[in-house]
Amino acid sequence: MNAMTGAGPAEPLLSARDVSVSFPVGSRVAARIRREERLLRAVDGVDLEMRRGEALALVGESGSGKSTLALALAGLLRTNHGEIRFDGRLLPASRSRADRRRIQMVFQDPYSSLNPRLTVGGMLRELLRVHHVVPANRVRAFSAELLALVGLGEADLSSYPRQFSGGQRQRVAIARALALRPDVLVADEPVSALDVSVQATILNLLSNLRNDLGLTLLLISHNLAVVRHLCDRVAVMYLGRIVEVAPTEQIFSAPRHPYTRGLLAAIPRMTEGAADGSAPAIAGDPPSPLRIPAGCRFRTRCPIAQPRCETEDPALAADPGGAEHLAACHFAFNPGAAGAGADGAGGDRAGAERAGPVRSENEQNA
């Protein structure tokens, strides 16, 4: 069995081992004089695996490192430490053109990710010719096929990004990502910049494309209703590290990490008897990634923190009763040891109910 996910002996399609990405802060000259360098650790020792054909969600508060990890996985940002493997093969720091084609990304803001000076046809033509995806005499026909996949017509090839609505621009961005025939599609909050009325349309499009093309999907989202609607598994990220991974329904019915329970408790409810929201679901603000706390990084906000949490950094470990569920908490699978944590270990069923179908709650954010 695989210690990371509980999968069988088959290799994961995409995996990250102890991946870290940090950024220097302040003057490098001053750092050399002081003989110390201040580093912002955006991603700090992440372990993650994706199986072929699955949809994996990556959730967490803003600033937890989700987008930075996605950029690193896609090869758009170099890692400082660790390794990324694709189909069992180690990906080098400088990836080949063929390797870059295997993992493509759809960004949050479709307008800023499209070239305003090129028509849709011009963007796709340039991409297809540079990467030699199809023969030159097939470029226009293949471009029209790509637009048809995302629900646009051949006439849209002659249009500029400014002539589309936000939802149509995101469709163009998805078509561009699919042009290179990737195995993995990374969608970084693909609907957060869109009107609520078109969010479900784009999400259904991603679901259909995944089924029709056999894509592996990494979806970054704040919206837990979207995650429950679309994804097979969920990875929860806090302050640069994965703190819980489990099948989607297990996350919603029996979350093991107190941070995950807090995220579920933060989902708004509009039912009689619902909490008034006067008390925050998670107390305080996240610590600065410049000064990550020793021991468990969530201990400064954790309702069940104990003295050992100040000195021992919990590893991402599997549930003894089911290796599909992993959590980085000393008391995740032994809640009685934390005293107060025993009540919450069974999960936030109310939170699971609040994260209902996307069609009715697609504007609810955690």
Sequence and secondary structure as in RCSB ss.txt:
>XXXX:A:sequence
MNAMTGAGPAEPLLSARDVSVSFPVGSRVAARIRREERLLRAVDGVDLEMRRGEALALVGESGSGKSTLALALAG
LLRTNHGEIRFDGRLLPASRSRADRRRIQMVFQDPYSSLNPRLTVGGMLRELLRVHHVVPANRVRAFSAELLALV
GLGEADLSSYPRQFSGGQRQRVAIARALALRPDVLVADEPVSALDVSVQATILNLLSNLRNDLGLTLLLISHNLA
VVRHLCDRVAVMYLGRIVEVAPTEQIFSAPRHPYTRGLLAAIPRMTEGAADGSAPAIAGDPPSPLRIPAGCRFRT
RCPIAQPRCETEDPALAADPGGAEHLAACHFAFNPGAAGAGADGAGGDRAGAERAGPVRSENEQNA
>XXXX:A:secstr
  TTT   SS  SEEEEEEEEEEEES HHHHHHHT  EEEEEEEEEEEEE TT EEEEE  TTSSHHHHHHHHTT
SS  SEEEEEETTEE  SS  HHHHHHEEEE S TTTTS TTS HHHHHHHHHHHTT S GGGHHHHHHHHHHHT
T  GGGGG  GGGS HHHHHHHHHHHHHTT  SEEEEESTTTTS HHHHHHHHHHHHHHHHHHT EEEEE S HH
HHHHH SEEEEEETTEEEEEEEHHHHHHS  SHHHHHHHHTS   STT   S S SS S    TTS  SS TTTT
T TT  GGGGT     EEETTEEEEEE  TTSS GGGGSGGGTTTT  HHHHHHS  HHHHTT   
